[in-house]
Amino acid sequence: MSILRLLLTIVLLAFAAPSFAQSSNAAQDRGVHLNPQREPVADEQQLLTILRDGRLPDGKVTGNVYIPDAKAAVLIQPEGRFWRDFKVTGSRWVHAILFLLAVAAVAALFFFRGGQTYERDPQGRRIKRFRAVDRFAHWLTAVSFVLLALTGLNFVFGRVLVQPLVGDAAFSTMSYWGLVSHNFIGFAFILGILYMTVAWMQDNWFGRVDVEWMKRAGGYFGGEEPPAEKFNAGQKLIYWISVFGGFGIAVTGILMMTAISWLGVTGMQIAQGAHTLIAAGLIAVVIGHAYLGSVGVQGSFDAMSKGDVDLEWARTHHPLWVERVLSGQETLRGGPRRSPHPEPAE
Amino acid sequence: MARMKFLCDSERCIECNACVTACKNEHEVPWGINRRRVVTLNDGKPGERSVSMACMHCTDAPCASVCPVDCFLQTADGIVLHSKDVCIGCGYCFYACPFGAPQYPKASNFASKGKMDKCTYCAGGPEIDNSPASFEKYGRNRLAEGKLPLCSEMCSTKALLAGDGEMIATIYRERVLRRGYGSNAWGWSTAYRDSPSPMSPGNSEWKPEYAAESRRGA
């Protein structure tokens, strides 16, 4: 405070020096009451100094207003600069890098490894893998995710990639409907994620076999494929990524739909940042998942399209699960499903 | 060429809210939208000050930078305008704005917030000057009539100054010298890259290259 006043005095003197002769006592001459001790109130310079020192995490100056709008009472919040840099530069880089990495990884797998083929069961026997409701939930999530990703990426790259091509009017209309549908489709996505979280959790706890499976990368790059249960370690991994990522993106997304005054600007900035970062991660993961679930591991697409898979395919990739199903320990239709692991009593 | 800026002398502002009312009336701003507001700091305590705040028409405007549909433009006078035809009401400009200037007509949750509305420095929008469409969306275009923003024109204590940045800074400097204190103009160090304080003379123009991210010039 005192340093500030000193600086101020120096600045003033620099300006006042030539004209001091006639104006130094002008105020007193006019009978104006002066209080040189008067302190600047919540000085902006002071605020910026505090912000630089990191003493004020949500650096803003708030006062009172007569209008019934709480957020209008914030006079100034320069911390938006960080979010601006993130929105304009940081998030674009994160999205671009993760997306390109995922595409490159998939392309490399396809060209150097090729799709993993399988031997069909000679008698054409098939085994039920997903019920209709499971598949519905999966495709509800998948379709809504793709739509959400496209409408969401429009907010990250649209201004750079699409707007120069289609023009302002078309891009504005497109983005407006993109925004509205993003906000609605989000709930379909949440519904799908919720179902899968609850219905598939029992098959997705990590166990000892998963460690072995992970160590050998599922035998994908040669070597014998380690045995797996209904879901192998990789599938379990994507399950948990979807659960936690889906939960995070749903919460931040819903928060961004609330009125700004509820969380405040800082809260909105954090919600937007988290939302877009989680989205970048999920998009990359889903690109890999889509490849491995279709071309990457042949025969696996049947599980989600037809609901049943070739018996030999199942024996190759999920022998422990096949064993259990065939020995009648687990029925897929109706009846209480038993957990693959004995679970402790609650 | 002038570089238009706002300057609120917090030593003079008496919190009469006339600027707020004048703005609402002149532009027939809908209910719930305040392009300008008066914020009182330390209300009721020693050292109380009031500041009239609206869009400061920043040198390198954060709103223009983060807008996902690039609806902002900056005139050669440095005035930040936006096109309501292009705006989709996402709210990002409010996240980025240091001064809380952007306003949204629909407070409803879940869907869109409606087209953003903010201070136009009484300079309308991208439409033809003072056309009915321009008035409907952005209010009166006083600048096209050779007038300054109404809020500052009718400020009874002349606390709120509008006009060429260099000119209003000179007026303010004279005041500071006469009274001997109060050298801080709220928002200047955040908004104006060329002149972080009225004590440092800034440029009298706004050049498109000042805006790193707002691609559109005048």
Interface residues (C-beta under 8 A of the other chain):
Chain A: L8 V11 L12 F15 A16 S19 S23 A26 A27 V32 L34 N35 P36 R38 E39 P40 V41 A42 D43 E44 Q45 L48 V61 T62 G63 N64 V65 Y66 I67 D69 K71 A72 A73 V74 L75 I76 Q77 P78 G80 R81 W83 R84 K87 V88 N154 F155 V156 G158 R159 Q163 D168 A169 F171 S172 S175 Y176 L179 V180 N183 M257 T258 A259 I260 V265 M268 Q269 Q272
Chain B: S10 N17 V20 G32 N34 R37 V38 V39 T40 L41 N42 D43 G47 E48 R49 S50 V51 M53 P62 S65 V66 C67 P68 V69 D70 C71 S83 D85 V86 C87 I88 G89 C90 G91 Y92 F94 Y95 A96 C97 P98 F99 G100 A107 N109 F110 A111 S112 R173 V176 L177 R178 R179 G180 Y181 G182 S183 N184 W186 G187 W188 S189 T190 S197 M199 E213
